[in-house]
């Protein structure tokens, strides 16, 4: 694993891969209140790119070009939150998207453990630590432990997606999963507009 740390945006010439795994780190869990601090990416080659977002930063042109490209599949775990914060803080609309958490809930109905750590352990036998999950992502310097944690959230998503895709196809739920993925950007916008609680789809 190699971790590449970038300030403010992706480097020139990053290119447009067929798919990219993405995660974000923020100062909290409310996109309108808590600032975006870090965007992690991996194209599935064993490397992780960490883009630090400065306080007050509202654009990242090369990152936006990648994440908004219709030719690049964006793979998330719990896309609903990441899509909302990327839209709120950088004005990025990500499409098309894939969410391993949604896929897991649709196909791993024999368990209620759909967090990334449990999903990685079962599907590909990978172990990750969650010790840095609640650390200060807005600090002036990210510790090596923070960087390793952040990278771990994206390095394995391509492999997990392949396992989940096979399971979805086996059980005839691929089309239903795709319909859910297609709706996720709208679900994130509803959250930002105040329909997160109460949920507009609740009784």
N, C-alpha and C positions, 0 to 999 in steps of 0.2 A: 504493500500500500504506500502510495505517495500522496502527500497532502500539499496542495498549492494554495497559498493564501494571497488573496487579491484585495486591494483597497478600492471600494466604490463601484467597480464594474469588472466584467470579464476582460481578459486581455484581448488585444486585436488579433484577428485571425483564429478565434476559437472555433469557428465553423458551425455548421448545422448538422448534428448527428440525426440518425433516424429516431432515436429516443434518448431521453435524459431523465435521470432520477433526481428529484428535488425535495428539499426540506427547508424550513426556516426556523430561526431562533429569534425570539422577541423578548421584550422586558416583562411580558405578562400575556394573558390569554384573551384580551379584549382589543381587537384590531384598531378600533377608533381611539382608544386611550394609549395603548402600549406600542412603543416604536419598534420597528423592524431593525434588527441588529446584524443578522447574518443570513445569507442564502447559500445553501450547500447544494452542489451538483455532482453527479457522476454519470458518465456515458456508458458505464458498465465495463470499463477496461481496468478496474482495480485502482484507479486514481480518483481523488476527491478534490474538487475546487471549492474553496470557501471564499465567498465575496462578502467583505465587511461593508455594511451600510452605515454611513456617518449620520450623526444627529442632524436632522433637518434636510437630509438628502431626499429628493423627490423624483430623481430620474437616474436611470442606469441604461443607456441606449443599447449597448451590446447585449446585456442581459435581457432587456425587453425584446430585442429582435429574436433571440433564441426562444424565449418562453411564449411569445405570441405567434410564432411561426406555425402555420397550419400543417407544415410538413414534418414537424417534430412532435412525437408523442411524449407528453410530460407525465412521469410516473411519480405518484405521491403515496404516502401513508397518512391517512386522514386529510385528504385534499381539501375538504370543506374549509378548514381553518387557513391553510396556506394560500388558497386561492383568494380568500377574503383579505388577508394581510398584504399580499402582493398587489392586489387592486387598490386597496386603501392607501398604501404607503408609496408605491411606485407607479401606480396607474397602469399596471400590466394585467391584461386579460389573457389567461392561459387556456388555450384550446388546441388540439384535443387533449383530454386528460384520462388518466387511469388511476384508480385508487385501490391500493392493496388492502386497505381496511374494509372498504365496501365489498370487494371481492371475497375477502375472508368471511365476512358476515353472511354473504349469500351462499357460500359453499361449505364452510366449516360449521355447520349448524349443530354439530355434536359437542360444541364447546362454547363457553362465553368468554374465552381468552383470545381477544383479537388485537391486543397490544403488539407493538412491533417486536419486542423481545420474545414473546411466546410464539409469534408467527415465524420468526427466523429460526427459532430452535426446532419447531416441528417440521417446517418445510425443507430447510436446507442444512439443518444441524449447526447453524452459526450462533455464537454467543456474543452478546453485546452488553456493555455496562450502562446503566442509567444514572450513575452517581452524579453526573454533571448536569442533569436535566434542569434543575432549578437554580443553576449558578447565574452569576451576573454577566449576561451576554453583552451588556453595554460598557463593560470595562475598557480602559484604554488599550490593554494588551490581553489577548486571549492566551490562557495557559496551554501547555502541550496537552493536558488532560481534556480541556474543553475542545481543542481542535480534533483530538482523536474521537471523542464522543460525537461531535458534529459530523465527522466523516462517516462514522459507523451507521448513521441514520440513512445514508444514501448508497453506500457501497454495495449492498446486497439486494436492492429492490428489483433489479433486472432479473436476477435468479429466482426471487420469490414470485415475480409475475409469471414466469414460465410454468412454475408448479401450479399456481392458482389457475392459469389458463387451461392447463390440462384437466384439472378437476372440474372447472366450469363446463368445459366441452363434454366431459364424461357424463355429467348430470343434466345436460341440456339447458344450462342457464347462461350461456354466453351472450345471447341476445338481450336478456334481462339485465345482465351486468352492464352491457354497453349503453343501454337506455339510462341506467343510473349514472354512469360516467358522463354522459352527454348533458345531464341535468345539473351536475355539480356546480358549474359556474353560476347558474341562476340561483341555486341554493345558497351559495356564498354571498351573492348580491342581496338576497332576502335577509340574510343575517346582518349585513351592514346597514340595511334600511330599517332594522328594528324588529324583524319578524323571527328572531332567533328564539325569543321567549316572551310570550307563549308562541310555540311553533305554529305556523299558519296551517300545517297539516294535522295538528292535533284536533280532538273533538271540540 
